[in-house]
């Protein structure tokens, strides 16, 4: 068991006036102003109480080894800044948050499946799973504390938050698809200017998922034959949501592979001849969804069709000849745009990857040859690092390890970041 503490910046418990100076024709005028953040002289230091229990077990002559740990941590009085309604005259308050709990397991399995005079093969695994939960927050927290991003404003439209009863880093957004309660279908809106449908945002902040991985793991293996050895290592992550803004806006503007969706029959597009211009197209989209009553859809003869009282689906209207397919480029734009875009698989997904982290080939030069060179030992090693991914489910095949920053609450991939493989040849000699 252990207990550790943490503090914040010095003097942060004191709320003090700031001195301002304004120059006038008759000299300077001095003024005082209060900070926009309220501090408290009752602020407590953070306290983390932790305990763990472990098992270290070796058997079959150390051919198999298991190292397992279960841990539980509770961080109380975590120091955070929360928003305060502007009508109060301030914008933020420094608080002790409450109680945040982490618990999980770590397992390492070390094995030697085969060994004889000349050969040796070893395989090692690690597995880590962490669950966290917000047990309590400050009484002034209305619903949640925003940690990173923004759930309901501006460019991001998704934020990681701290919310009582949920995991630390749950993702919330006001831009999920609005659902028609009567049919359970997504609600569609129509723009006559572009003759295209797009999904209506729900407009209410609701859960999207969690950024916390289901588990992290690694695998390393080595094969030795006399003076030669070959080693490889892999890292993996499964689960935890991320949001790629490069894929979102790249798809909206036609720069990604995902933007090819529906662009032709090869990519799922429908063919039709438009009654508006008598031209033939092959990039049609008939999205699943329903138009609400009163939606007006322009017709080739200049009239408007008004959707019936109980609403009508896009597919039903298409079969009736009331509506034509939406063009793929327009539909993909609106689905992922800044103003009308909704949370979808083009840019929000679980992060699963298996990385080929390193391969190395080593040769131990025979002792007789080393002695002729006056050396005690010589090792030659060829190494390749970050060689690629055996599994990568990021939108458009992006670098799955390009989440911006190292914060535990960060979920945003904000640029298309390449990855760099490196190769190295090493001569290691001792004399």
KAPE-V776017 format. One record per backbone hydrogen bond with DSSP energy under -0.5 kcal/mol. NH is the residue of the N-H (numbers start at 1). CO is the residue of the C=O. Records with the same first field share a line. If there is no record, write none. Layout:
NH->CO + CO
This chain:
2->50
4->48
6->46
12->9
14->11
15->13
16->14
18->33
20->31
22->29
24->27
27->24
29->22
31->20
33->18
35->16
38->92
43->40
46->6
47->76
48->4
49->47 + 74
50->2 + 48
51->72
53->70
55->68
57->66
59->64
63->59 + 60
64->59
65->110
66->57
67->108
68->55
69->106
70->53
71->104
72->51
73->102
74->49
75->100
76->47 + 74
77->98
80->78 + 95
82->93
84->91
88->85
89->86
90->85
91->36
92->36
93->82
94->38
95->80 + 93
97->78 + 95
99->136
100->75
101->133
102->73
103->131
104->71
105->129
106->69
107->127
108->67
109->125
110->65 + 108
111->123
112->63
114->121
116->119
120->224
121->114
122->222
123->111
124->220
125->109
126->218
127->107
128->216
129->105
131->103
133->101
134->166
135->99 + 133
136->99
141->138
142->140
145->162
146->144
147->160
148->160
150->158
157->153
159->172
160->148
161->170
162->145
163->161
165->134
166->163
169->161 + 167
170->161 + 167
171->209
172->159
173->206
174->151
175->157
178->200
180->185
181->179
184->180
187->178
188->290
189->198
191->196
192->190
195->191
196->191
198->189
200->187
202->176
203->174
206->173
208->171
209->171
211->169
214->238
215->238
216->128
217->236
218->126
219->234
220->124
221->232
222->122
223->230
224->120
225->228
226->118
228->225
229->362
230->223
231->360
232->221
233->358
234->219
235->355
236->217
237->353
238->215
241->210
242->349
243->411
244->347
245->243 + 413
246->413
248->244
249->245
250->246
251->247
252->248
253->249
254->251
255->250
256->250
259->256
260->257
261->258
262->267
263->260
267->264
268->265
269->264
270->284
272->281
274->272 + 279
278->274
281->272
284->270
285->326
290->186
291->312
292->188
294->307
295->292
297->305
299->303
302->299
305->297
306->304
307->295 + 305
311->308
312->291
314->289
317->313
318->314
319->315
320->316
321->317 + 318
322->317
323->317
326->285
328->283
331->327
332->328
333->329
334->330
335->331
336->332 + 333
337->333
341->337
342->335
343->175
347->344
348->344
349->242
351->240
352->350
353->237
354->391
355->235
356->388
357->233 + 355
358->233
359->384
360->231
361->382
362->229
363->380
364->227
365->363 + 378
370->366
371->367
372->368
373->369 + 370
374->371
375->370
376->430
377->430
379->428
380->363
381->426
382->361
383->381 + 424
384->359
385->422
386->357
387->356
388->356
390->354
391->354
393->352
397->394
398->395
402->399
404->412
410->407
413->243
414->412
417->415
418->416
421->419
422->385
424->383
426->381
428->379 + 426
429->427
430->377
